[in-house]
């Protein structure tokens, strides 16, 4: 009888230990999955930033000039690829952006971004939010940080065609000149400028001394 009682007590202890181990492993797995997801989203943004830079360069190479609207928006070294600027890329067919076009009386066409691209060229964090929230607006706050407005990609272009592009936020957080035709950057997951998660299409080695 004593042996049976001891065996039952041991089995209960085993069960409790097993539950504790499962809880610990599950907690670690969830934490690991969270880090994996965050890393995957970050890599998506890195790829998207470089893809957008390439699209801008192709746009220039195709027409041998920058569209007037993009020049105007980037005149201060810190343009935003909002709905109007993003429509220039949609018009050129250089990015997979959803849009509508209508023809003017003079035969020219007006392009307008629609659907989940209606706010412009945004980071994956904003894109995921917009796809699941039909009522999203530019001021909508994202779980990752910042608003949709904060997650619109920024760009600068070589306005004087000297092979150098002036940007407002270099790797040290200050204004810089970059050896590139076009530069694109994101304020990263938190949507805040000059933080360690910022993503840029150029390396620090491409920045020239003023």
C-alpha positions as a Markdown table, in Angstrom:
| # | Residue | x | y | z |
|---|---|---|---|---|
| 1 | Unk | 0.0 | 0.0 | 0.0 |
| 2 | Unk | 2.8 | 2.3 | 0.8 |
| 3 | Unk | 4.6 | 1.6 | -2.5 |
| 4 | Unk | 1.4 | 2.4 | -4.4 |
| 5 | Unk | 1.0 | 5.7 | -2.6 |
| 6 | Unk | 4.6 | 6.6 | -3.4 |
| 7 | Unk | 4.2 | 5.7 | -7.0 |
| 8 | Unk | 1.1 | 7.9 | -7.3 |
| 9 | Unk | 2.9 | 10.8 | -5.7 |
| 10 | Unk | 5.9 | 10.3 | -8.0 |
| 11 | Unk | 3.6 | 10.3 | -11.0 |
| 12 | Unk | 2.0 | 13.6 | -9.9 |
| 13 | Unk | 5.4 | 15.1 | -9.5 |
| 14 | Unk | 6.4 | 14.0 | -12.9 |
| 15 | Unk | 3.3 | 15.5 | -14.4 |
| 16 | Unk | 3.9 | 18.9 | -12.7 |
| 17 | Unk | 7.6 | 18.9 | -13.9 |
| 18 | Unk | 6.4 | 18.0 | -17.4 |
| 19 | Unk | 3.9 | 20.9 | -17.4 |
| 20 | Unk | 6.6 | 23.3 | -16.2 |
| 21 | Unk | 9.0 | 22.2 | -18.9 |
| 22 | Unk | 6.3 | 22.5 | -21.6 |
| 23 | Unk | 5.5 | 26.0 | -20.3 |
| 24 | Unk | 9.1 | 27.1 | -20.5 |
| 25 | Unk | 9.7 | 25.6 | -23.9 |
| 26 | Unk | 6.5 | 27.2 | -25.2 |
| 27 | Unk | 7.5 | 30.6 | -23.8 |
| 28 | Unk | 10.9 | 30.3 | -25.4 |
| 29 | Unk | 9.3 | 29.3 | -28.7 |
| 30 | Unk | 6.9 | 32.2 | -28.7 |
| 31 | Unk | 9.8 | 34.6 | -27.9 |
| 32 | Unk | 11.9 | 33.0 | -30.7 |
| 33 | Unk | 9.0 | 33.2 | -33.2 |
| 34 | Unk | 8.5 | 36.9 | -32.3 |
| 35 | Unk | 12.2 | 37.6 | -33.0 |
| 36 | Unk | 12.1 | 35.6 | -36.2 |
| 37 | Unk | 9.0 | 37.5 | -37.4 |
| 38 | Unk | 10.6 | 40.9 | -36.5 |
| 39 | Unk | 13.7 | 39.9 | -38.4 |
| 40 | Unk | 11.7 | 38.8 | -41.4 |
| 41 | Unk | 9.8 | 42.0 | -41.6 |
| 42 | Unk | 13.0 | 44.0 | -41.3 |
| 43 | Unk | 14.5 | 42.1 | -44.2 |
| 44 | Unk | 11.4 | 42.7 | -46.2 |
| 45 | Unk | 11.8 | 46.4 | -45.6 |
| 46 | Unk | 15.5 | 46.3 | -46.5 |
| 47 | Unk | 14.7 | 44.6 | -49.8 |
| 48 | Unk | 11.8 | 47.0 | -50.5 |
| 49 | Unk | 13.9 | 50.1 | -49.9 |
| 50 | Unk | 16.5 | 48.8 | -52.3 |
| 51 | Unk | 13.8 | 47.9 | -54.8 |
| 52 | Unk | 12.4 | 51.4 | -54.7 |
| 53 | Unk | 15.8 | 53.0 | -55.1 |
| 54 | Unk | 16.3 | 50.8 | -58.3 |
| 55 | Unk | 12.9 | 51.8 | -59.6 |
| 56 | Unk | 13.8 | 55.5 | -59.2 |
| 57 | Unk | 17.1 | 55.0 | -61.0 |
| 58 | Unk | 15.4 | 53.2 | -63.8 |
| 59 | Unk | 12.9 | 56.0 | -64.1 |
| 60 | Unk | 15.7 | 58.5 | -64.6 |
| 61 | Unk | 17.6 | 56.3 | -67.0 |
| 62 | Unk | 14.5 | 55.7 | -69.1 |
| 63 | Unk | 13.6 | 59.4 | -69.5 |
| 64 | Unk | 17.1 | 60.9 | -69.0 |
| 65 | Unk | 15.5 | 63.3 | -66.5 |
| 66 | Unk | 13.5 | 63.3 | -63.3 |
| 67 | Unk | 9.8 | 63.9 | -63.4 |
| 68 | Unk | 9.0 | 67.5 | -62.3 |
| 69 | Unk | 6.9 | 66.3 | -59.4 |
| 70 | Unk | 9.7 | 64.1 | -58.0 |
| 71 | Unk | 12.1 | 67.0 | -58.4 |
| 72 | Unk | 9.8 | 69.3 | -56.5 |
| 73 | Unk | 9.1 | 66.9 | -53.6 |
| 74 | Unk | 12.8 | 66.1 | -53.2 |
| 75 | Unk | 14.1 | 69.6 | -53.4 |
| 76 | Unk | 15.0 | 69.8 | -49.8 |
| 77 | Unk | 16.8 | 66.4 | -49.7 |
| 78 | Unk | 13.9 | 64.7 | -47.9 |
| 79 | Unk | 11.0 | 63.8 | -50.2 |
| 80 | Unk | 8.2 | 61.4 | -49.4 |
| 81 | Unk | 6.9 | 58.8 | -51.8 |
| 82 | Unk | 3.4 | 59.7 | -50.9 |
| 83 | Unk | 0.3 | 59.0 | -53.0 |
| 84 | Unk | 1.3 | 61.7 | -55.6 |
| 85 | Unk | 5.0 | 60.8 | -55.8 |
| 86 | Unk | 4.3 | 57.1 | -55.8 |
| 87 | Unk | 1.9 | 57.5 | -58.7 |
| 88 | Unk | 4.9 | 58.5 | -60.8 |
| 89 | Unk | 6.4 | 55.0 | -60.2 |
| 90 | Unk | 3.0 | 53.4 | -60.9 |
| 91 | Unk | 2.7 | 55.3 | -64.1 |
| 92 | Unk | 6.1 | 54.1 | -65.3 |
| 93 | Unk | 5.2 | 50.5 | -64.4 |
| 94 | Unk | 8.3 | 50.1 | -62.3 |
| 95 | Unk | 6.7 | 48.8 | -59.1 |
| 96 | Unk | 3.8 | 46.6 | -58.3 |
| 97 | Unk | 1.5 | 49.4 | -57.1 |
| 98 | Unk | -2.3 | 49.3 | -57.4 |
| 99 | Unk | -3.7 | 52.3 | -59.2 |
| 100 | Unk | -6.3 | 53.8 | -61.5 |
| 101 | Unk | -5.9 | 56.0 | -64.4 |
| 102 | Unk | -8.3 | 58.4 | -66.2 |
| 103 | Unk | -7.9 | 60.3 | -69.4 |
| 104 | Unk | -8.0 | 64.0 | -69.6 |
| 105 | Unk | -9.6 | 66.0 | -72.4 |
| 106 | Unk | -6.2 | 66.6 | -74.0 |
| 107 | Unk | -5.5 | 62.8 | -74.1 |
| 108 | Unk | -3.1 | 62.7 | -71.2 |
| 109 | Unk | -3.7 | 60.4 | -68.3 |
| 110 | Unk | -3.9 | 61.0 | -64.6 |
| 111 | Unk | -2.7 | 58.2 | -62.3 |
| 112 | Unk | -3.9 | 57.7 | -58.8 |
| 113 | Unk | -2.8 | 55.0 | -56.3 |
| 114 | Unk | -5.6 | 52.9 | -54.8 |
| 115 | Unk | -6.3 | 50.0 | -52.4 |
| 116 | Unk | -3.6 | 49.2 | -49.9 |
| 117 | Unk | -1.2 | 51.5 | -51.8 |
| 118 | Unk | -3.5 | 54.5 | -51.5 |
| 119 | Unk | -1.2 | 56.3 | -49.0 |
| 120 | Unk | 1.9 | 55.9 | -51.2 |
| 121 | Unk | 5.0 | 53.6 | -51.0 |
| 122 | Unk | 5.0 | 52.5 | -47.3 |
| 123 | Unk | 7.0 | 50.0 | -45.2 |
| 124 | Unk | 5.9 | 46.4 | -44.7 |
| 125 | Unk | 4.7 | 47.3 | -41.2 |
| 126 | Unk | 2.3 | 49.9 | -42.5 |
| 127 | Unk | 1.3 | 47.7 | -45.5 |
| 128 | Unk | 0.3 | 44.8 | -43.2 |
| 129 | Unk | -1.8 | 47.2 | -41.1 |
| 130 | Unk | -3.5 | 48.8 | -44.1 |
| 131 | Unk | -4.4 | 45.5 | -45.6 |
| 132 | Unk | -6.3 | 44.5 | -42.5 |
| 133 | Unk | -7.9 | 47.9 | -41.7 |
| 134 | Unk | -10.1 | 49.4 | -44.3 |
| 135 | Unk | -10.7 | 52.6 | -42.3 |
| 136 | Unk | -6.9 | 53.2 | -41.9 |
| 137 | Unk | -5.8 | 56.9 | -42.4 |
| 138 | Unk | -2.4 | 58.6 | -42.4 |
| 139 | Unk | -2.8 | 59.3 | -38.7 |
| 140 | Unk | -3.5 | 55.7 | -37.8 |
| 141 | Unk | -1.1 | 54.4 | -35.2 |
| 142 | Unk | 0.7 | 51.1 | -35.9 |
| 143 | Unk | 1.4 | 48.4 | -33.3 |
| 144 | Unk | 5.1 | 48.5 | -34.3 |
| 145 | Unk | 5.3 | 52.2 | -33.6 |
| 146 | Unk | 4.6 | 55.5 | -35.4 |
| 147 | Unk | 1.7 | 56.3 | -37.8 |
| 148 | Unk | 1.2 | 55.4 | -41.4 |
| 149 | Unk | 2.5 | 58.9 | -42.2 |
| 150 | Unk | 5.7 | 58.0 | -40.5 |
| 151 | Unk | 6.1 | 54.8 | -42.5 |
| 152 | Unk | 6.0 | 56.4 | -45.9 |
| 153 | Unk | 9.4 | 55.9 | -47.6 |
| 154 | Unk | 11.6 | 58.9 | -48.0 |
| 155 | Unk | 13.8 | 59.6 | -51.0 |
| 156 | Unk | 16.3 | 62.0 | -52.4 |
| 157 | Unk | 17.6 | 62.3 | -56.0 |
| 158 | Unk | 20.6 | 63.8 | -57.8 |
| 159 | Unk | 18.9 | 67.1 | -58.7 |
| 160 | Unk | 22.0 | 68.7 | -60.3 |
| 161 | Unk | 23.2 | 65.6 | -62.1 |
| 162 | Unk | 26.7 | 65.6 | -60.6 |
| 163 | Unk | 26.6 | 62.0 | -59.4 |
| 164 | Unk | 25.9 | 63.1 | -55.8 |
| 165 | Unk | 22.6 | 63.1 | -53.9 |
| 166 | Unk | 22.0 | 65.3 | -50.9 |
| 167 | Unk | 20.0 | 63.6 | -48.1 |
| 168 | Unk | 18.7 | 65.0 | -44.8 |
| 169 | Unk | 19.5 | 61.9 | -42.7 |
| 170 | Unk | 22.9 | 60.3 | -43.3 |
| 171 | Unk | 24.3 | 57.5 | -41.1 |
| 172 | Unk | 25.3 | 60.0 | -38.4 |
| 173 | Unk | 21.8 | 61.6 | -38.4 |
| 174 | Unk | 22.9 | 64.7 | -40.2 |
| 175 | Unk | 22.7 | 66.0 | -43.7 |
| 176 | Unk | 25.0 | 64.2 | -46.1 |
| 177 | Unk | 26.0 | 63.9 | -49.7 |
| 178 | Unk | 25.8 | 60.3 | -51.2 |
| 179 | Unk | 27.5 | 58.9 | -54.3 |
| 180 | Unk | 24.3 | 57.7 | -55.9 |
| 181 | Unk | 21.6 | 58.9 | -58.4 |
| 182 | Unk | 18.9 | 58.1 | -55.9 |
| 183 | Unk | 18.6 | 57.4 | -52.2 |
| 184 | Unk | 15.7 | 55.8 | -50.3 |
| 185 | Unk | 15.3 | 55.3 | -46.6 |
| 186 | Unk | 12.8 | 54.2 | -44.0 |
| 187 | Unk | 12.6 | 55.1 | -40.3 |
| 188 | Unk | 12.3 | 51.4 | -39.6 |
| 189 | Unk | 9.9 | 49.6 | -37.3 |
| 190 | Unk | 9.4 | 52.4 | -34.8 |
| 191 | Unk | 8.8 | 55.1 | -37.4 |
| 192 | Unk | 11.2 | 57.5 | -35.7 |
| 193 | Unk | 14.1 | 59.2 | -37.5 |
| 194 | Unk | 17.7 | 58.7 | -36.6 |
| 195 | Unk | 17.3 | 55.6 | -34.5 |
| 196 | Unk | 19.2 | 52.4 | -34.8 |
| 197 | Unk | 16.5 | 50.6 | -36.8 |
| 198 | Unk | 16.6 | 53.1 | -39.7 |
| 199 | Unk | 17.0 | 51.4 | -43.1 |
| 200 | Unk | 19.0 | 53.2 | -45.9 |
| 201 | Unk | 19.6 | 52.2 | -49.5 |
| 202 | Unk | 23.3 | 53.4 | -49.3 |
| 203 | Unk | 26.2 | 52.5 | -47.1 |
| 204 | Unk | 28.2 | 54.9 | -44.9 |
| 205 | Unk | 31.1 | 54.5 | -47.3 |
| 206 | Unk | 29.1 | 56.2 | -50.0 |
| 207 | Unk | 28.7 | 59.4 | -48.0 |
| 208 | Unk | 31.2 | 62.1 | -48.9 |
| 209 | Unk | 32.6 | 64.8 | -46.7 |
| 210 | Unk | 31.1 | 68.2 | -47.1 |
